Amino acid sequence: MRALVVRLGRPPVVGFYDEDFMLVGVNQAAYYAIGSGEGLAFGAMAHGAGAVDAVKAAICHDAESGYPISWINLITGEEGTA
């Protein structure tokens, strides 16, 4: 499973995707993170960071996390890489 972080408005929804980016599950949460740096990402989002900034914080402090960060805004459809 690929690590995925999504932070949305009300109601927030998190999608879980496999290596082929096939949706394998959905959960409702204020914010969510999976992967080796998830605890760090949770902490960053709990203090107001957006999803991409939360992943950047995890990368800074977790040896198993790394770039690139690929993201998709599920509301606007905008996507990018950081």
Backbone torsions as a table, in degrees:
resi	resn	phi	psi	omega
1	MET	NA	137.5	176.8
2	ARG	-81.6	145.0	176.0
3	ALA	-68.8	136.6	-176.9
4	LEU	-142.7	132.9	175.3
5	VAL	-124.0	129.5	178.4
6	VAL	-135.0	133.3	175.1
7	ARG	-131.4	114.2	-176.9
8	LEU	-122.6	174.5	176.3
9	GLY	-76.3	-145.5	-176.5
10	ARG	-100.9	128.4	-10.6
11	PRO	-80.7	137.4	177.7
12	PRO	-74.3	145.6	-180.0
13	VAL	-135.9	139.8	177.9
14	VAL	-119.1	130.3	175.9
15	GLY	-107.1	141.4	177.6
16	PHE	-109.7	128.1	-175.2
17	TYR	-121.4	146.3	176.9
18	ASP	-87.3	-173.2	-176.9
19	GLU	-60.3	-24.8	178.4
20	ASP	-94.9	13.1	-177.8
21	PHE	58.8	34.6	173.1
22	MET	-92.1	131.3	-179.7
23	LEU	-64.3	124.9	-178.7
24	VAL	-117.8	-3.9	178.2
25	GLY	-179.4	158.8	-179.9
26	VAL	-136.9	142.4	178.9
27	ASN	-141.8	147.3	174.1
28	GLN	-98.7	129.8	-179.0
29	ALA	-160.8	155.8	176.5
30	ALA	-64.6	-37.4	173.1
31	TYR	-161.0	157.1	-176.1
32	TYR	-153.0	151.1	176.9
33	ALA	-146.0	147.0	171.8
34	ILE	-134.9	155.4	-179.2
35	GLY	118.6	177.0	-174.2
36	SER	-64.5	-26.7	-179.7
37	GLY	-100.6	18.7	-173.8
38	GLU	-60.0	-38.5	179.8
39	GLY	-61.9	-40.0	177.9
40	LEU	-67.7	-40.4	178.2
41	ALA	-66.1	-40.7	176.0
42	PHE	-57.6	-46.3	-180.0
43	GLY	-61.4	-43.2	179.3
44	ALA	-63.6	-44.5	-179.4
45	MET	-69.5	-32.4	177.1
46	ALA	-62.3	-23.3	179.2
47	HIS	-106.5	21.3	170.2
48	GLY	100.6	-2.1	179.6
49	ALA	-70.4	145.9	171.4
50	GLY	-77.5	174.5	-174.9
51	ALA	-59.2	-47.7	-177.4
52	VAL	-66.0	-43.8	177.7
53	ASP	-64.2	-34.0	177.4
54	ALA	-65.3	-40.0	177.3
55	VAL	-67.1	-40.0	177.0
56	LYS	-59.9	-41.0	177.7
57	ALA	-63.1	-42.0	178.8
58	ALA	-63.1	-41.2	179.2
59	ILE	-61.1	-37.8	-179.8
60	CYS	-65.1	-27.0	-170.9
61	HIS	-121.9	4.0	-179.1
62	ASP	-129.2	120.0	-176.2
63	ALA	-65.4	-22.8	-178.3
64	GLU	-89.5	-9.9	178.7
65	SER	-93.0	151.8	-179.8
66	GLY	-166.9	171.2	178.0
67	TYR	-83.2	159.4	5.5
68	PRO	-85.2	160.5	173.2
69	ILE	-104.4	118.3	174.8
70	SER	-103.8	132.8	-176.9
71	TRP	-137.3	154.8	176.4
72	ILE	-136.6	128.0	173.0
73	ASN	-82.1	113.5	-174.8
74	LEU	-73.3	-11.3	178.2
75	ILE	-90.0	-47.2	-175.1
76	THR	-96.6	-18.8	-176.3
77	GLY	85.2	-5.3	178.1
78	GLU	-62.8	142.5	177.7
79	GLU	-139.7	160.8	-179.4
80	GLY	-170.7	-177.5	178.2
81	THR	-134.2	137.4	178.9
82	ALA	-121.7	NA	NA
